[in-house]
Amino acid sequence: MKVGFIGLGRMGQVMARRLLDAGHEVGVYNRTADKTKPLTDVGGKAMASIKDAANYGAIVFTMLADDAAVLEVVGQAGGLKESLPKGGIHICSGTHSVAAVRKLAAVHGDAGQVLLAAPILGRPEVVASGQAGMLLGGPKDSLDRCRPLFEAIARRSYEAGPEPAGAAAIKIANNFVLGCAIEAMGEGFALVRKYGVAPDILYDVMTEGLLACSAYKIYGKIITEERYLPAGFRAILALKDANLALAAAEAVSVPLPSANVLRDRLIGAIAHGEGEHDWAVIARDQARASGLS
């Protein structure tokens, strides 16, 4: 299939590469043009504008950092609203607010276009290895049309229903639960360290017992080794996601007390200059609060 791809950060790079490796024709665009080179070197086609990417195959992915970026790409002069043909499909794969996804769906609907929400479940290295999941929200006929693209990127997809906002809500909830698990681990590691226990012992107890799953293994290892750079998922983006969870919850009157704790830990880490560190760095902020070095 022919498909455009806009947004070539760490996640966008690996997603577009998997599409290319599966034999799809991919037209790549990024505001910083030099980010297209790793993909054009392996068969991607450099696009000069959003309009070119939108018309490369009448299906276009966006993988952008936040609501402001995706709304600009859609709404600006020459953006997706103006450029995507009637019946064209925008596959929005970033983690965005429910409100923004609903707005995008309405904008595309008014223009005779289709929005699909397809956020990724997994860090970039998990996507690169073919082990990631993908959430899918939108009209089933459009999802089916794009199925070969989803299968190229993710090991498994989960359909969230006919409304794109459903996929956004699940992604926000998933990130919220994972963030709380990381925050709780930070508390646990700080507690045992105050009693003179090496953190790797607690790590073994957790990951060889009831908590023997990838979330605790991956992030527990990062915390134990204090290996927060390079970041798989930056703390500054995690703060955005914590705020998305709180906003989504407030809109439907769902209390999320743990989200406030997670948010405060992220703010603490960012205040210490660790916004570009992996979000597991919140364990270091907990350690500081506990009087540990």
C-alpha positions in Angstrom: 0.0 0.0 0.0 1.0 3.6 -0.5 0.9 5.7 2.6 2.2 9.1 3.9 3.9 9.5 7.3 4.2 12.7 9.2 6.3 13.0 12.3 9.6 11.2 12.5 10.7 11.3 16.1 11.9 8.1 17.7 8.5 6.4 17.5 7.7 7.7 14.0 11.1 6.4 12.7 10.5 2.9 13.9 6.9 2.8 12.7 7.7 4.1 9.3 10.7 1.6 9.0 8.4 -1.3 9.8 6.0 -0.2 7.1 8.9 -0.1 4.6 10.3 -3.4 5.7 6.9 -5.0 5.1 6.9 -3.8 1.5 4.7 -0.7 1.7 5.5 2.5 -0.1 6.0 5.3 2.4 6.1 9.0 1.7 7.8 10.6 4.7 7.6 14.2 5.9 9.0 16.0 8.9 9.3 19.6 9.7 13.0 19.0 10.3 13.9 17.6 6.9 17.1 15.8 7.9 15.0 13.3 9.9 13.8 11.8 6.7 17.2 10.6 5.7 17.3 7.3 7.7 14.1 6.3 5.9 14.9 7.5 2.4 18.1 5.5 2.7 16.0 2.4 2.9 13.4 3.2 0.3 11.2 5.9 1.8 10.2 8.8 -0.4 10.9 12.3 0.9 7.8 14.5 0.8 8.3 18.3 0.5 5.1 19.2 2.4 2.2 18.0 4.4 0.1 18.3 1.2 2.5 15.9 -0.6 2.4 13.4 2.2 -1.4 13.6 2.3 -1.8 12.9 -1.3 0.9 10.2 -1.6 -1.6 7.4 -1.1 -4.7 9.1 0.4 -3.9 7.5 3.7 -1.5 9.3 6.1 -0.2 8.6 9.5 0.7 11.3 12.0 3.0 10.5 15.0 3.2 13.8 16.8 4.2 14.8 20.3 1.0 16.6 21.5 -2.4 18.0 20.8 -1.1 21.4 19.6 1.2 19.7 17.0 -1.5 17.4 15.5 -4.1 20.2 15.4 -1.7 22.4 13.6 -0.8 19.8 11.0 -4.5 19.2 10.3 -5.8 22.8 10.5 -3.0 25.0 9.0 -3.1 26.3 5.5 -2.0 23.3 3.3 -2.7 21.0 6.2 -4.5 17.7 6.2 -8.0 19.2 6.3 -7.2 21.1 3.1 -5.0 18.5 1.4 -6.3 15.0 2.2 -8.7 14.0 -0.6 -12.4 13.2 0.0 -12.6 9.7 1.5 -8.9 10.0 2.6 -7.9 8.5 5.9 -5.8 10.2 8.7 -4.4 7.6 11.1 -3.5 9.5 14.2 -1.0 7.4 16.2 0.1 9.9 18.9 -1.1 9.9 22.4 -3.6 12.8 22.4 -6.5 14.0 24.6 -10.0 12.7 24.1 -11.1 16.2 23.4 -8.5 16.7 20.7 -9.4 13.4 19.0 -13.1 14.3 19.1 -12.3 17.6 17.5 -10.1 16.0 14.8 -12.9 13.5 14.0 -15.4 16.3 13.6 -13.0 18.4 11.4 -12.2 15.4 9.1 -15.9 14.4 9.0 -16.9 17.9 7.9 -14.3 17.7 5.1 -15.5 14.2 3.9 -12.5 12.5 5.4 -12.0 9.8 8.0 -10.1 9.9 11.3 -8.7 6.7 12.8 -7.1 6.7 16.2 -4.3 4.1 16.3 -2.0 4.8 19.3 0.9 2.5 20.0 1.4 0.3 23.1 5.1 -0.1 23.6 8.4 1.8 23.7 10.2 2.4 20.4 12.5 -0.6 20.8 9.4 -2.8 21.3 7.9 -1.5 18.1 11.1 -2.0 16.2 11.2 -5.7 17.3 7.6 -6.3 16.1 6.2 -6.9 19.6 4.1 -3.8 20.1 0.4 -3.5 20.4 -1.9 -1.0 18.7 -5.2 0.4 19.7 -7.7 1.0 16.9 -10.7 3.3 17.0 -12.9 4.4 14.1 -15.3 3.1 11.4 -14.7 -0.6 10.8 -14.7 -0.4 7.0 -11.8 2.1 7.2 -10.0 0.0 9.8 -10.3 -3.0 7.5 -8.9 -1.0 4.6 -5.8 -0.1 6.6 -5.4 -3.5 8.3 -2.2 -4.4 6.3 -0.6 -1.3 7.7 -1.5 -2.1 11.2 -0.3 -5.7 10.8 3.1 -4.4 9.6 3.6 -2.3 12.7 2.2 -4.2 15.6 2.0 -7.8 16.8 -1.5 -7.4 17.9 -4.3 -4.8 17.6 -7.2 -4.1 19.9 -10.4 -2.6 18.5 -11.9 0.1 20.7 -15.1 0.7 18.8 -16.3 3.0 16.0 -15.3 6.2 17.8 -11.7 7.2 17.6 -12.0 8.7 21.1 -12.4 5.2 22.5 -8.8 4.3 21.5 -7.5 7.6 22.9 -9.2 6.9 26.2 -7.7 3.4 26.5 -4.2 4.7 25.7 -4.5 7.4 28.3 -5.8 4.8 30.9 -3.0 2.4 30.0 -0.3 5.0 30.4 -1.8 6.2 33.7 -1.8 2.6 35.1 1.8 2.0 34.0 2.9 5.4 35.4 1.4 4.5 38.7 3.2 1.2 38.7 6.5 3.0 38.1 5.7 5.5 40.8 4.9 2.8 43.3 8.1 1.0 42.5 10.0 4.2 43.2 8.4 4.3 46.6 9.2 0.6 47.3 12.8 0.9 46.3 13.2 4.0 48.4 11.7 2.2 51.4 14.1 -0.8 51.2 17.1 1.5 50.6 16.4 3.3 53.8 16.8 0.0 55.6 20.1 -0.7 53.9 18.8 -3.2 51.4 20.3 -3.2 47.9 17.6 -2.4 45.4 18.4 -5.4 43.1 17.2 -7.7 45.9 13.7 -6.1 45.8 13.9 -6.3 42.0 14.4 -10.0 42.1 11.7 -10.5 44.6 9.2 -8.6 42.5 10.1 -9.9 39.1 10.4 -13.6 40.1 7.1 -13.5 42.1 3.7 -12.0 41.6 5.0 -9.0 39.6 6.8 -11.1 37.0 5.6 -9.1 34.0 7.4 -6.8 31.5 6.3 -3.5 33.1 8.0 -4.4 36.4 11.0 -6.1 34.7 11.8 -3.3 32.3 11.2 -0.3 34.6 12.4 -2.1 37.7 15.7 -2.7 36.0 16.0 0.9 34.9 15.4 2.1 38.4 17.7 -0.5 40.0 20.5 0.5 37.6 19.5 4.2 37.7 19.8 4.1 33.9 17.6 7.0 32.9 19.4 8.0 29.8 18.8 7.6 26.9 15.1 7.8 27.5 12.7 5.4 26.1 9.8 7.7 27.1 10.8 11.2 28.3 9.5 12.5 31.6 8.3 15.7 29.9 6.0 13.6 27.7 4.8 11.5 30.6 3.7 14.7 32.4 1.7 15.5 29.3 0.0 12.1 29.6 -0.6 12.5 33.3 -2.4 15.7 32.6 -4.4 14.0 29.8 -5.6 11.4 32.3 -6.7 14.0 34.7 -8.5 16.0 32.0 -10.2 13.0 30.7 -11.3 11.9 34.2 -12.6 15.4 35.1 -14.7 15.5 31.9 -16.7 12.4 33.1 -16.4 12.9 36.9 -14.0 10.1 37.6 -11.6 10.7 40.5 -8.0 9.6 39.8 -6.2 10.3 43.1 -3.1 8.3 42.0 -2.7 10.5 38.9 -2.0 13.5 41.1 0.8 11.6 42.9 2.3 10.6 39.5 2.0 14.1 38.2 3.7 15.6 41.2 6.6 13.2 41.0 7.0 14.0 37.3 7.0 17.7 38.1 9.6 17.2 40.8 11.9 15.3 38.4 11.5 18.0 35.7 12.2 20.7 38.3 15.5 19.0 38.9 16.4 19.2 35.2 15.4 15.6 34.3 12.6 16.3 31.8 14.6 14.6 29.0 15.3 11.5 31.2 13.2 8.3 31.0 10.0 8.7 33.0 11.2 6.1 35.5 13.4 8.9 36.8 10.5 9.6 39.1 12.0 7.0 41.3 15.0 9.3 41.8 12.7 12.1 42.8 11.1 9.8 45.3 14.6 8.9 46.6 15.4 12.6 47.0 12.1 13.1 48.9 13.2 10.2 51.2 16.5 11.7 52.1 18.5 9.4 49.8 21.3 10.4 47.5 
